[in-house]
Amino acid sequence: MLFFIIFVIVVLNALCIFLMYKLLKDIEKKEKFIFIAVGVAIIYGITALVHWVGIQGLDEVYQDGIAKDLVTFLFVPINGLIVLPALASSYNSYKQNKLSASILGKRTMVLLIPLLIVLILECVFIKNIQVATSNLYYDNTTFKYKEYIQDTNMINDTNSTNITEENTLSNDLTNEVTNNTSNEITDKNEVNANEIENEINENEIKDNKVSNTTKKNNTVNK
């Protein structure tokens, strides 16, 4: 729906500019562009003023953002189509001396009457239009934001799982190395203890032999 509104805005603006350009057929291109630019700028200023007046009292969330621009740019070509093509045709006749300045002024005043009526209606209903457009935009944005959050959470979960698995593997490897090292140290300690015990036994045997030899010598001497 949001893209449809943007499409309508583009089409209406293009139609308004095209009609003015075609109706200014007998005028130089430079003057055509000046007339179109000034006309659109004036209509934009009036529409923006009406929009500002119409949305007074709304919550702040509805008064700013892209929804405000969408509503404004939607009504600029609508208001422009009411008055600008007809005014362009009258201005073209005036430049060709087919229309006097006074008649051009009167036609301009007449064209402003339906524009004024439309602007009053816009001022009355633009608050509801602003709220509806804001809700439409925020719903679309929220949906995209939720998709983004879901994708981000999936990525984070995947990364967390990978990190957990890596930590598990690292811990297993560390434990294995630690166990192997402990076993090696234990085995070495056992070997050393056995060697020490053997040396002690050998020393005891030697001491016994020496003691026996000493006793024999003493017996012989006697």
N, C-alpha and C positions, 0 to 999 in steps of 0.2 A: 504493500500500500504506500509505503514511504517513497519508493522508487516511482510509483505511478504519479504521486504529487509532483515530484521533481520533473518528470516527463511533461506533465501538463504545464508547469511553469515555463519550461523551455519552449514548448509549442506556442503558448499564448504570447510570450515575448517576441518570438520570431514572427508570428502573424501580425502583431501590432507594428513592428518595425517594417515588415514587408509592405503592409498597406500604406503606411506613411510614405515610404520610398516611391511606390508606384503612383500615388496621388500627387506627389511633387514632381511630376514627369517633366514639366517645362522649366524647371529650376536647375541651376548648376549643381554638380555633385557636392562641392564644398558646402554650399548653402543648405543642401538637403541634409547632410550629416549634422550641421550645426542645429537645424530645426529639430531633427530627431533627438539629438543629444539633450538639447534644452527642454524639449517637451517631456522626454522620459524622466529627466532630473526633477522637473517641477512635479510631475505626478508621483514620483518616488517620495519627494519631500512631504507632499500632502498626505499620502498613504501612511508614511511613517508617523506623522503627527496624529492621524486618526487612530492608528494602531496603539500608540502610546497612551492616548486618552482612553481608549476602549478597554485596555487591560489593567487600568488602575484598580487596586483592591484585590488583585489576584495574589496568591502566594508567590514568594520570590522565585521558587523553583520554576514557575510557569512564565516568568517575565523575561528571562534571559535564555541564551543558548541558541542552538541551530533552529529550534522550533519557531522562535521569534522571526528569524530571517526567512524561513520557509513561508510563514503566513504573510509577511510583508511582500516578498517577491511574488507570491501568488496573486495578491490583489493589485499590484502595480500594473501588470498588463491588462487586467480586467477593467480597472479604472481608465487605463490609457485607451483601450478600444472604444470606450464610450465617447470620448471627446477628441482624441488626437487624429484619427483618420479624417473625420469630418472637418476638423480645423485645418489639417494639411491641404485638403481640397479647396477650402475657402482661401487659404493663404496663396495657393498656386494661382487661383483666379485673380487675386489681388495683384500679384506680381506681374500678371499678364494684362493688367489694366482692365480686367473684365469686372472688377468689383471695387467699389470705393472703400476708403478706410473706415467710414462711419458704418457701412453695412457689415464690414468685417468685424467691427467691434460689437455690433448688435448680435451677429451670429455667434460670436464667442460667448456673449452673455447668455444666449439661449442654450448653448451647449453646456454651460456650467450648471444649469438647473437640474438636468437628470444626473449629472455627476454629483451634485450636492445631495440629492436624494439618496443615491447609492452610498455615499460616504456616511450619511446618518445611519442607514441600515447596517453598514459595516461596523460602525461604532457600537451599535446595540448588540450585534451578534458575534463580534470578533472575539469577545471573551470566551465564549463556548468553543469557538473554532481554535483559539489558542490552546485551551486546555486539551481538546481532543488531539490536536497535532502533537502537543508535548507528550501526552500519554503514549501516542503511537510511536514517537521517536524513542522515548525512554524504554518502552517495552522491547523494541527492536535492539536497542543498545544493551539492555539488561540481558537479553537472550544471548547476544554475542559475548557479553562479559562472562556469563555463566559457562558458555562453551570454552572460553579461554581459561577460566578457572579449572574446569574439569580436565582440560588438556594438561594444564600446569600440574595439577594434582597427580595425574597419571604419570607424568614425567618424574615428578618428585618421588612417587611411590616406587617407580622402577629403579631410580637412582638409589633410593634407600634400601631396596631389596638387594641390589648389586653390592652396595657398601656392606650390608649385613653379611652377605655370602663371602665377600672378600675378608671381612673381619673374622668370620668363622674359620675360613681356611687358614688365615694367618695365625689364629689362636691354636688351631689343631697342629699346625706346623711347629709353632713355638713349644707347645706341650710335648710334641714328639721329640723335638731336639732336646728339650729339658730332661725328659725321661731317659733318653739315650745317654745324655751326659751324666745324669745321676747314676744310671746303671754302670756306666764305665767307671765312674769314681768309686762306686760301691765295690765293683769287681777288683779294682786296683787296691782298695783298702783291704779287702779280704785277702788278696795275694800278699800284700805287705804284712798283714797280721800273721798269715801262715808262715811266711819267711822268718818273721821275728820269733814266732813260737818254735820253729825248727832250730833257730840259732840258740834259743834258750835251752832247748832239749839237748843239743849238742854240747853246750857249755856244761850242763849238768852232768852229762855222760863223762866229759873230760875231767870234771871236778871229782866225780866218783872214782875214775881210774887213778887220778893223782892221789886221792885219799887212800885207796887200797894199796897203791905202791908204797906210800909212806908207812902204812901199818906193817907191811911185809918187811920193809927195811928195819923198822924198829924191832920187830920180832927176831930177826936174824942177829942184830947187834947184841941183843940180850943173850 
